[in-house]
Amino acid sequence: QVQLVESGGGLVQPGGSLRLSCAVSRSTFSIYLMGWYRQAPGKQRELVATVTVGSSTTYVDSVKGRFTISRDNAKNTVYLQMNKLKPEDTAVYYCHADTLRSTYWGQGTQVTVSS
């Protein structure tokens, strides 16, 4: 079992920044792929970014150059640094873990970008 707890969401103005954190209940060395997803009201959940145990990353096109995913294996934590936020980034953001045997989700954290 893996528990994921997100934090760092909130209300921010357009152009602002937030850093999301995902605390993982066991060593992230044992988790092949960590990722962040988001779901806006009335829309399907979409993949935002992933990072492998070897720190290879991928991003959805809409966040490239603005968001950065990283993992700190010493702290068992995964981060999503979000800069130049736009209203269309408003969503509930979910942390995801894939151990290649099972997948796990966090409870989500709300990010609202509005003036």
Backbone bond lengths (Angstrom), bond angles and torsions (degrees), N, CA, C in turn:
res aa  C-N    CA-C-N  psi(-1)  N-CA   C-N-CA  omega(-1)  CA-C   N-CA-C  phi
1 Q - - - 1.456 - - 1.513 111.07 -
2 V 1.325 115.37 144.96 1.458 122.42 176.96 1.519 107.82 -131.71
3 Q 1.322 117.19 126.77 1.459 121.36 173.26 1.516 109.04 -103.80
4 L 1.312 115.10 137.95 1.459 122.57 -179.43 1.526 108.49 -123.48
5 V 1.322 116.58 128.76 1.456 120.80 -179.98 1.527 108.99 -126.41
6 E 1.337 115.42 114.78 1.465 120.52 179.58 1.518 110.88 -88.98
7 S 1.318 114.91 153.01 1.461 121.59 173.88 1.524 108.42 -154.35
8 G 1.322 115.37 166.99 1.458 120.12 174.59 1.512 115.40 104.04
9 G 1.333 118.02 -3.64 1.453 119.28 177.94 1.515 111.65 -72.74
10 G 1.327 115.61 172.95 1.453 120.06 179.18 1.500 111.63 162.36
11 L 1.328 114.28 -165.93 1.463 122.16 179.58 1.523 108.53 -101.74
12 V 1.326 115.66 130.70 1.460 120.18 -179.61 1.520 108.65 -141.72
13 Q 1.317 116.27 150.67 1.462 120.26 178.48 1.528 110.12 -78.72
14 P 1.324 116.56 155.45 1.477 119.32 174.87 1.524 110.72 -54.12
15 G 1.331 114.99 137.81 1.457 120.70 -176.99 1.514 114.22 89.85
16 G 1.321 116.46 -9.40 1.450 120.61 -178.37 1.517 112.94 -83.80
17 S 1.330 115.02 -175.34 1.458 122.00 -176.72 1.523 111.15 -130.88
18 L 1.320 114.80 152.41 1.460 123.03 171.09 1.518 107.85 -144.62
19 R 1.327 116.19 152.79 1.455 120.57 171.97 1.519 108.93 -122.75
20 L 1.307 115.51 118.72 1.457 121.38 176.10 1.526 109.33 -90.37
21 S 1.320 115.55 144.30 1.457 121.86 176.09 1.520 109.92 -122.87
22 C 1.304 116.07 146.77 1.460 121.94 176.04 1.523 107.25 -129.94
23 A 1.324 115.67 108.83 1.464 121.27 177.98 1.519 108.94 -85.54
24 V 1.318 115.57 128.32 1.462 122.46 -175.38 1.524 109.23 -107.75
25 S 1.339 116.09 139.14 1.463 120.66 -171.32 1.517 114.29 -79.00
26 R 1.329 117.17 -8.28 1.453 118.99 176.00 1.517 109.35 -141.48
27 S 1.305 116.50 174.69 1.454 120.60 -175.37 1.525 111.81 -56.73
28 T 1.313 115.76 126.90 1.462 119.48 178.94 1.530 111.71 -72.53
29 F 1.331 116.82 -11.00 1.464 118.80 173.60 1.526 110.89 -61.75
30 S 1.343 116.05 -27.04 1.465 120.69 -176.68 1.524 113.14 -88.26
31 I 1.344 116.03 -0.91 1.467 119.73 -176.08 1.517 108.61 -111.09
32 Y 1.333 115.33 116.22 1.460 119.57 -173.67 1.530 112.26 -63.62
33 L 1.324 115.89 -47.59 1.462 118.99 -172.04 1.520 110.01 -132.26
34 M 1.318 115.83 128.30 1.461 122.07 172.46 1.518 108.12 -115.69
35 G 1.327 115.30 146.72 1.459 117.29 -178.78 1.511 112.70 -152.17
36 W 1.313 114.20 166.91 1.461 122.92 172.72 1.513 108.26 -120.13
37 Y 1.328 115.91 132.47 1.447 124.53 173.64 1.524 107.48 -118.14
38 R 1.326 115.40 164.72 1.465 119.39 173.65 1.517 109.58 -144.15
39 Q 1.327 113.76 153.88 1.460 120.12 178.31 1.510 109.03 -138.84
40 A 1.314 115.00 116.83 1.459 121.41 176.86 1.528 108.90 -90.41
41 P 1.324 118.09 157.23 1.476 120.63 -179.99 1.521 111.58 -55.23
42 G 1.332 115.97 129.71 1.448 121.17 177.07 1.516 115.18 77.01
43 K 1.352 116.04 5.09 1.465 119.20 -178.74 1.521 110.89 -121.28
44 Q 1.322 115.58 162.81 1.452 120.27 177.06 1.524 110.35 -76.44
45 R 1.313 114.43 154.17 1.465 119.12 175.66 1.529 108.48 -66.88
46 E 1.346 115.20 136.15 1.455 119.28 -179.31 1.519 110.68 -126.75
47 L 1.317 113.88 149.20 1.456 120.49 176.91 1.522 109.32 -74.60
48 V 1.312 116.68 132.23 1.463 121.48 179.67 1.528 110.71 -101.96
49 A 1.326 116.02 -50.14 1.459 119.87 -175.71 1.515 109.74 -160.89
50 T 1.345 115.90 152.11 1.461 121.28 175.51 1.517 110.16 -135.17
51 V 1.325 114.12 157.02 1.467 120.14 174.16 1.518 107.85 -142.71
52 T 1.341 116.76 131.04 1.456 120.63 179.54 1.529 110.49 -85.91
53 V 1.324 114.95 173.56 1.456 119.37 178.31 1.526 110.21 -63.23
54 G 1.319 116.20 -23.35 1.458 120.44 176.64 1.511 114.01 -91.25
55 S 1.354 115.70 7.75 1.474 123.66 176.86 1.512 114.74 72.80
56 S 1.325 117.78 19.77 1.466 119.59 169.30 1.517 108.56 -76.09
57 T 1.327 115.84 139.09 1.464 119.97 -174.25 1.524 112.04 -123.17
58 T 1.341 114.78 154.11 1.464 121.88 170.97 1.515 107.94 -137.33
59 Y 1.330 116.13 154.43 1.456 122.04 -179.28 1.522 110.09 -140.35
60 V 1.324 115.44 147.40 1.451 119.07 168.90 1.525 107.75 -69.47
61 D 1.323 116.84 147.66 1.466 120.16 -173.46 1.524 112.98 -56.20
62 S 1.314 117.11 -35.77 1.468 120.54 -173.46 1.526 113.25 -67.81
63 V 1.346 118.74 -14.04 1.466 120.40 -178.76 1.523 112.71 -116.01
64 K 1.316 117.31 -2.97 1.469 120.15 -179.12 1.526 110.51 -59.31
65 G 1.329 115.07 134.09 1.458 120.19 -178.54 1.510 114.25 84.89
66 R 1.336 117.40 -9.48 1.472 120.85 179.51 1.528 112.26 -116.95
67 F 1.319 116.72 -36.20 1.466 121.71 -177.19 1.529 109.96 -108.07
68 T 1.328 115.42 148.48 1.455 121.09 176.07 1.519 109.22 -135.56
69 I 1.326 116.30 124.70 1.459 121.35 175.68 1.518 108.81 -99.23
70 S 1.320 115.86 142.33 1.462 119.91 178.02 1.521 108.68 -150.97
71 R 1.315 114.72 161.14 1.458 119.10 177.84 1.524 108.79 -132.81
72 D 1.311 116.80 136.74 1.456 123.32 176.53 1.524 106.43 -111.12
73 N 1.323 116.50 97.78 1.456 119.56 -175.16 1.531 112.10 -68.70
74 A 1.313 117.24 -23.72 1.465 119.87 177.93 1.531 111.11 -69.97
75 K 1.333 116.60 -29.54 1.463 121.64 -179.07 1.524 112.13 -104.35
76 N 1.321 117.36 0.28 1.478 121.39 -177.50 1.526 110.76 52.62
77 T 1.305 115.62 48.51 1.457 121.05 -175.77 1.525 109.80 -137.92
78 V 1.321 114.44 143.56 1.454 121.35 175.17 1.524 107.42 -118.86
79 Y 1.316 116.18 140.88 1.462 121.17 -176.50 1.525 110.80 -120.07
80 L 1.312 114.40 155.71 1.464 121.10 168.36 1.520 106.65 -133.24
81 Q 1.322 115.74 105.22 1.458 121.39 175.21 1.521 108.29 -85.31
82 M 1.312 115.84 121.89 1.467 121.03 -176.37 1.522 108.72 -118.35
83 N 1.321 115.88 116.68 1.459 122.33 179.24 1.519 110.09 -116.61
84 K 1.304 115.53 163.29 1.474 121.93 178.23 1.526 110.11 49.81
85 L 1.307 116.20 49.26 1.458 120.75 -176.19 1.517 111.99 -65.56
86 K 1.331 114.51 146.04 1.451 122.77 -178.66 1.535 109.21 -120.71
87 P 1.315 117.82 157.47 1.464 119.11 177.40 1.534 112.77 -55.43
88 E 1.315 116.75 -32.79 1.472 119.53 -179.21 1.527 112.90 -72.79
89 D 1.322 117.83 -6.00 1.462 120.98 172.73 1.535 112.00 -82.15
90 T 1.320 116.57 -6.92 1.455 120.41 179.49 1.525 110.58 -61.21
91 A 1.330 115.59 124.97 1.463 120.89 -176.88 1.527 108.95 -178.09
92 V 1.315 114.76 170.60 1.460 120.08 165.71 1.521 106.83 -88.81
93 Y 1.323 116.00 127.69 1.457 121.45 -177.86 1.529 109.10 -103.29
94 Y 1.335 114.49 131.96 1.459 121.56 -176.14 1.524 110.56 -118.58
95 C 1.305 115.28 137.65 1.458 121.58 172.13 1.525 108.59 -87.54
96 H 1.323 115.89 143.92 1.461 121.65 -176.42 1.524 109.65 -136.40
97 A 1.333 116.10 140.87 1.459 121.30 177.92 1.511 109.69 -128.58
98 D 1.319 115.83 136.45 1.465 121.94 178.40 1.529 107.79 -126.18
99 T 1.334 115.84 112.26 1.461 120.03 -179.04 1.523 112.15 -93.07
100 L 1.314 116.99 2.54 1.465 126.14 -173.77 1.528 111.86 78.53
101 R 1.335 117.36 -13.52 1.457 121.00 171.94 1.520 111.27 -106.47
102 S 1.317 115.70 -34.93 1.463 121.67 -178.83 1.518 109.41 -146.89
103 T 1.339 114.48 163.67 1.457 120.40 174.28 1.517 109.13 -123.83
104 Y 1.332 115.50 152.40 1.461 121.82 -175.32 1.523 109.24 -139.09
105 W 1.337 113.95 151.64 1.465 121.50 179.35 1.519 110.46 -126.95
106 G 1.319 114.67 147.88 1.450 120.56 168.79 1.513 110.22 -85.01
107 Q 1.338 115.63 -179.07 1.460 119.98 -176.13 1.525 112.08 -86.43
108 G 1.305 117.24 -13.44 1.465 121.61 177.42 1.516 113.10 96.77
109 T 1.323 115.12 152.78 1.456 122.14 175.36 1.533 107.99 -136.90
110 Q 1.329 115.48 135.93 1.466 120.43 -175.17 1.530 110.60 -82.01
111 V 1.320 115.32 132.05 1.463 122.29 171.84 1.526 107.17 -120.07
112 T 1.319 115.45 123.37 1.457 121.21 179.17 1.520 109.18 -123.74
113 V 1.318 115.79 122.94 1.468 121.74 179.59 1.521 107.69 -111.33
114 S 1.303 115.18 109.80 1.466 120.18 -174.94 1.516 109.78 -158.87
115 S 1.337 114.47 148.34 1.457 119.48 175.36 1.524 110.47 -93.53
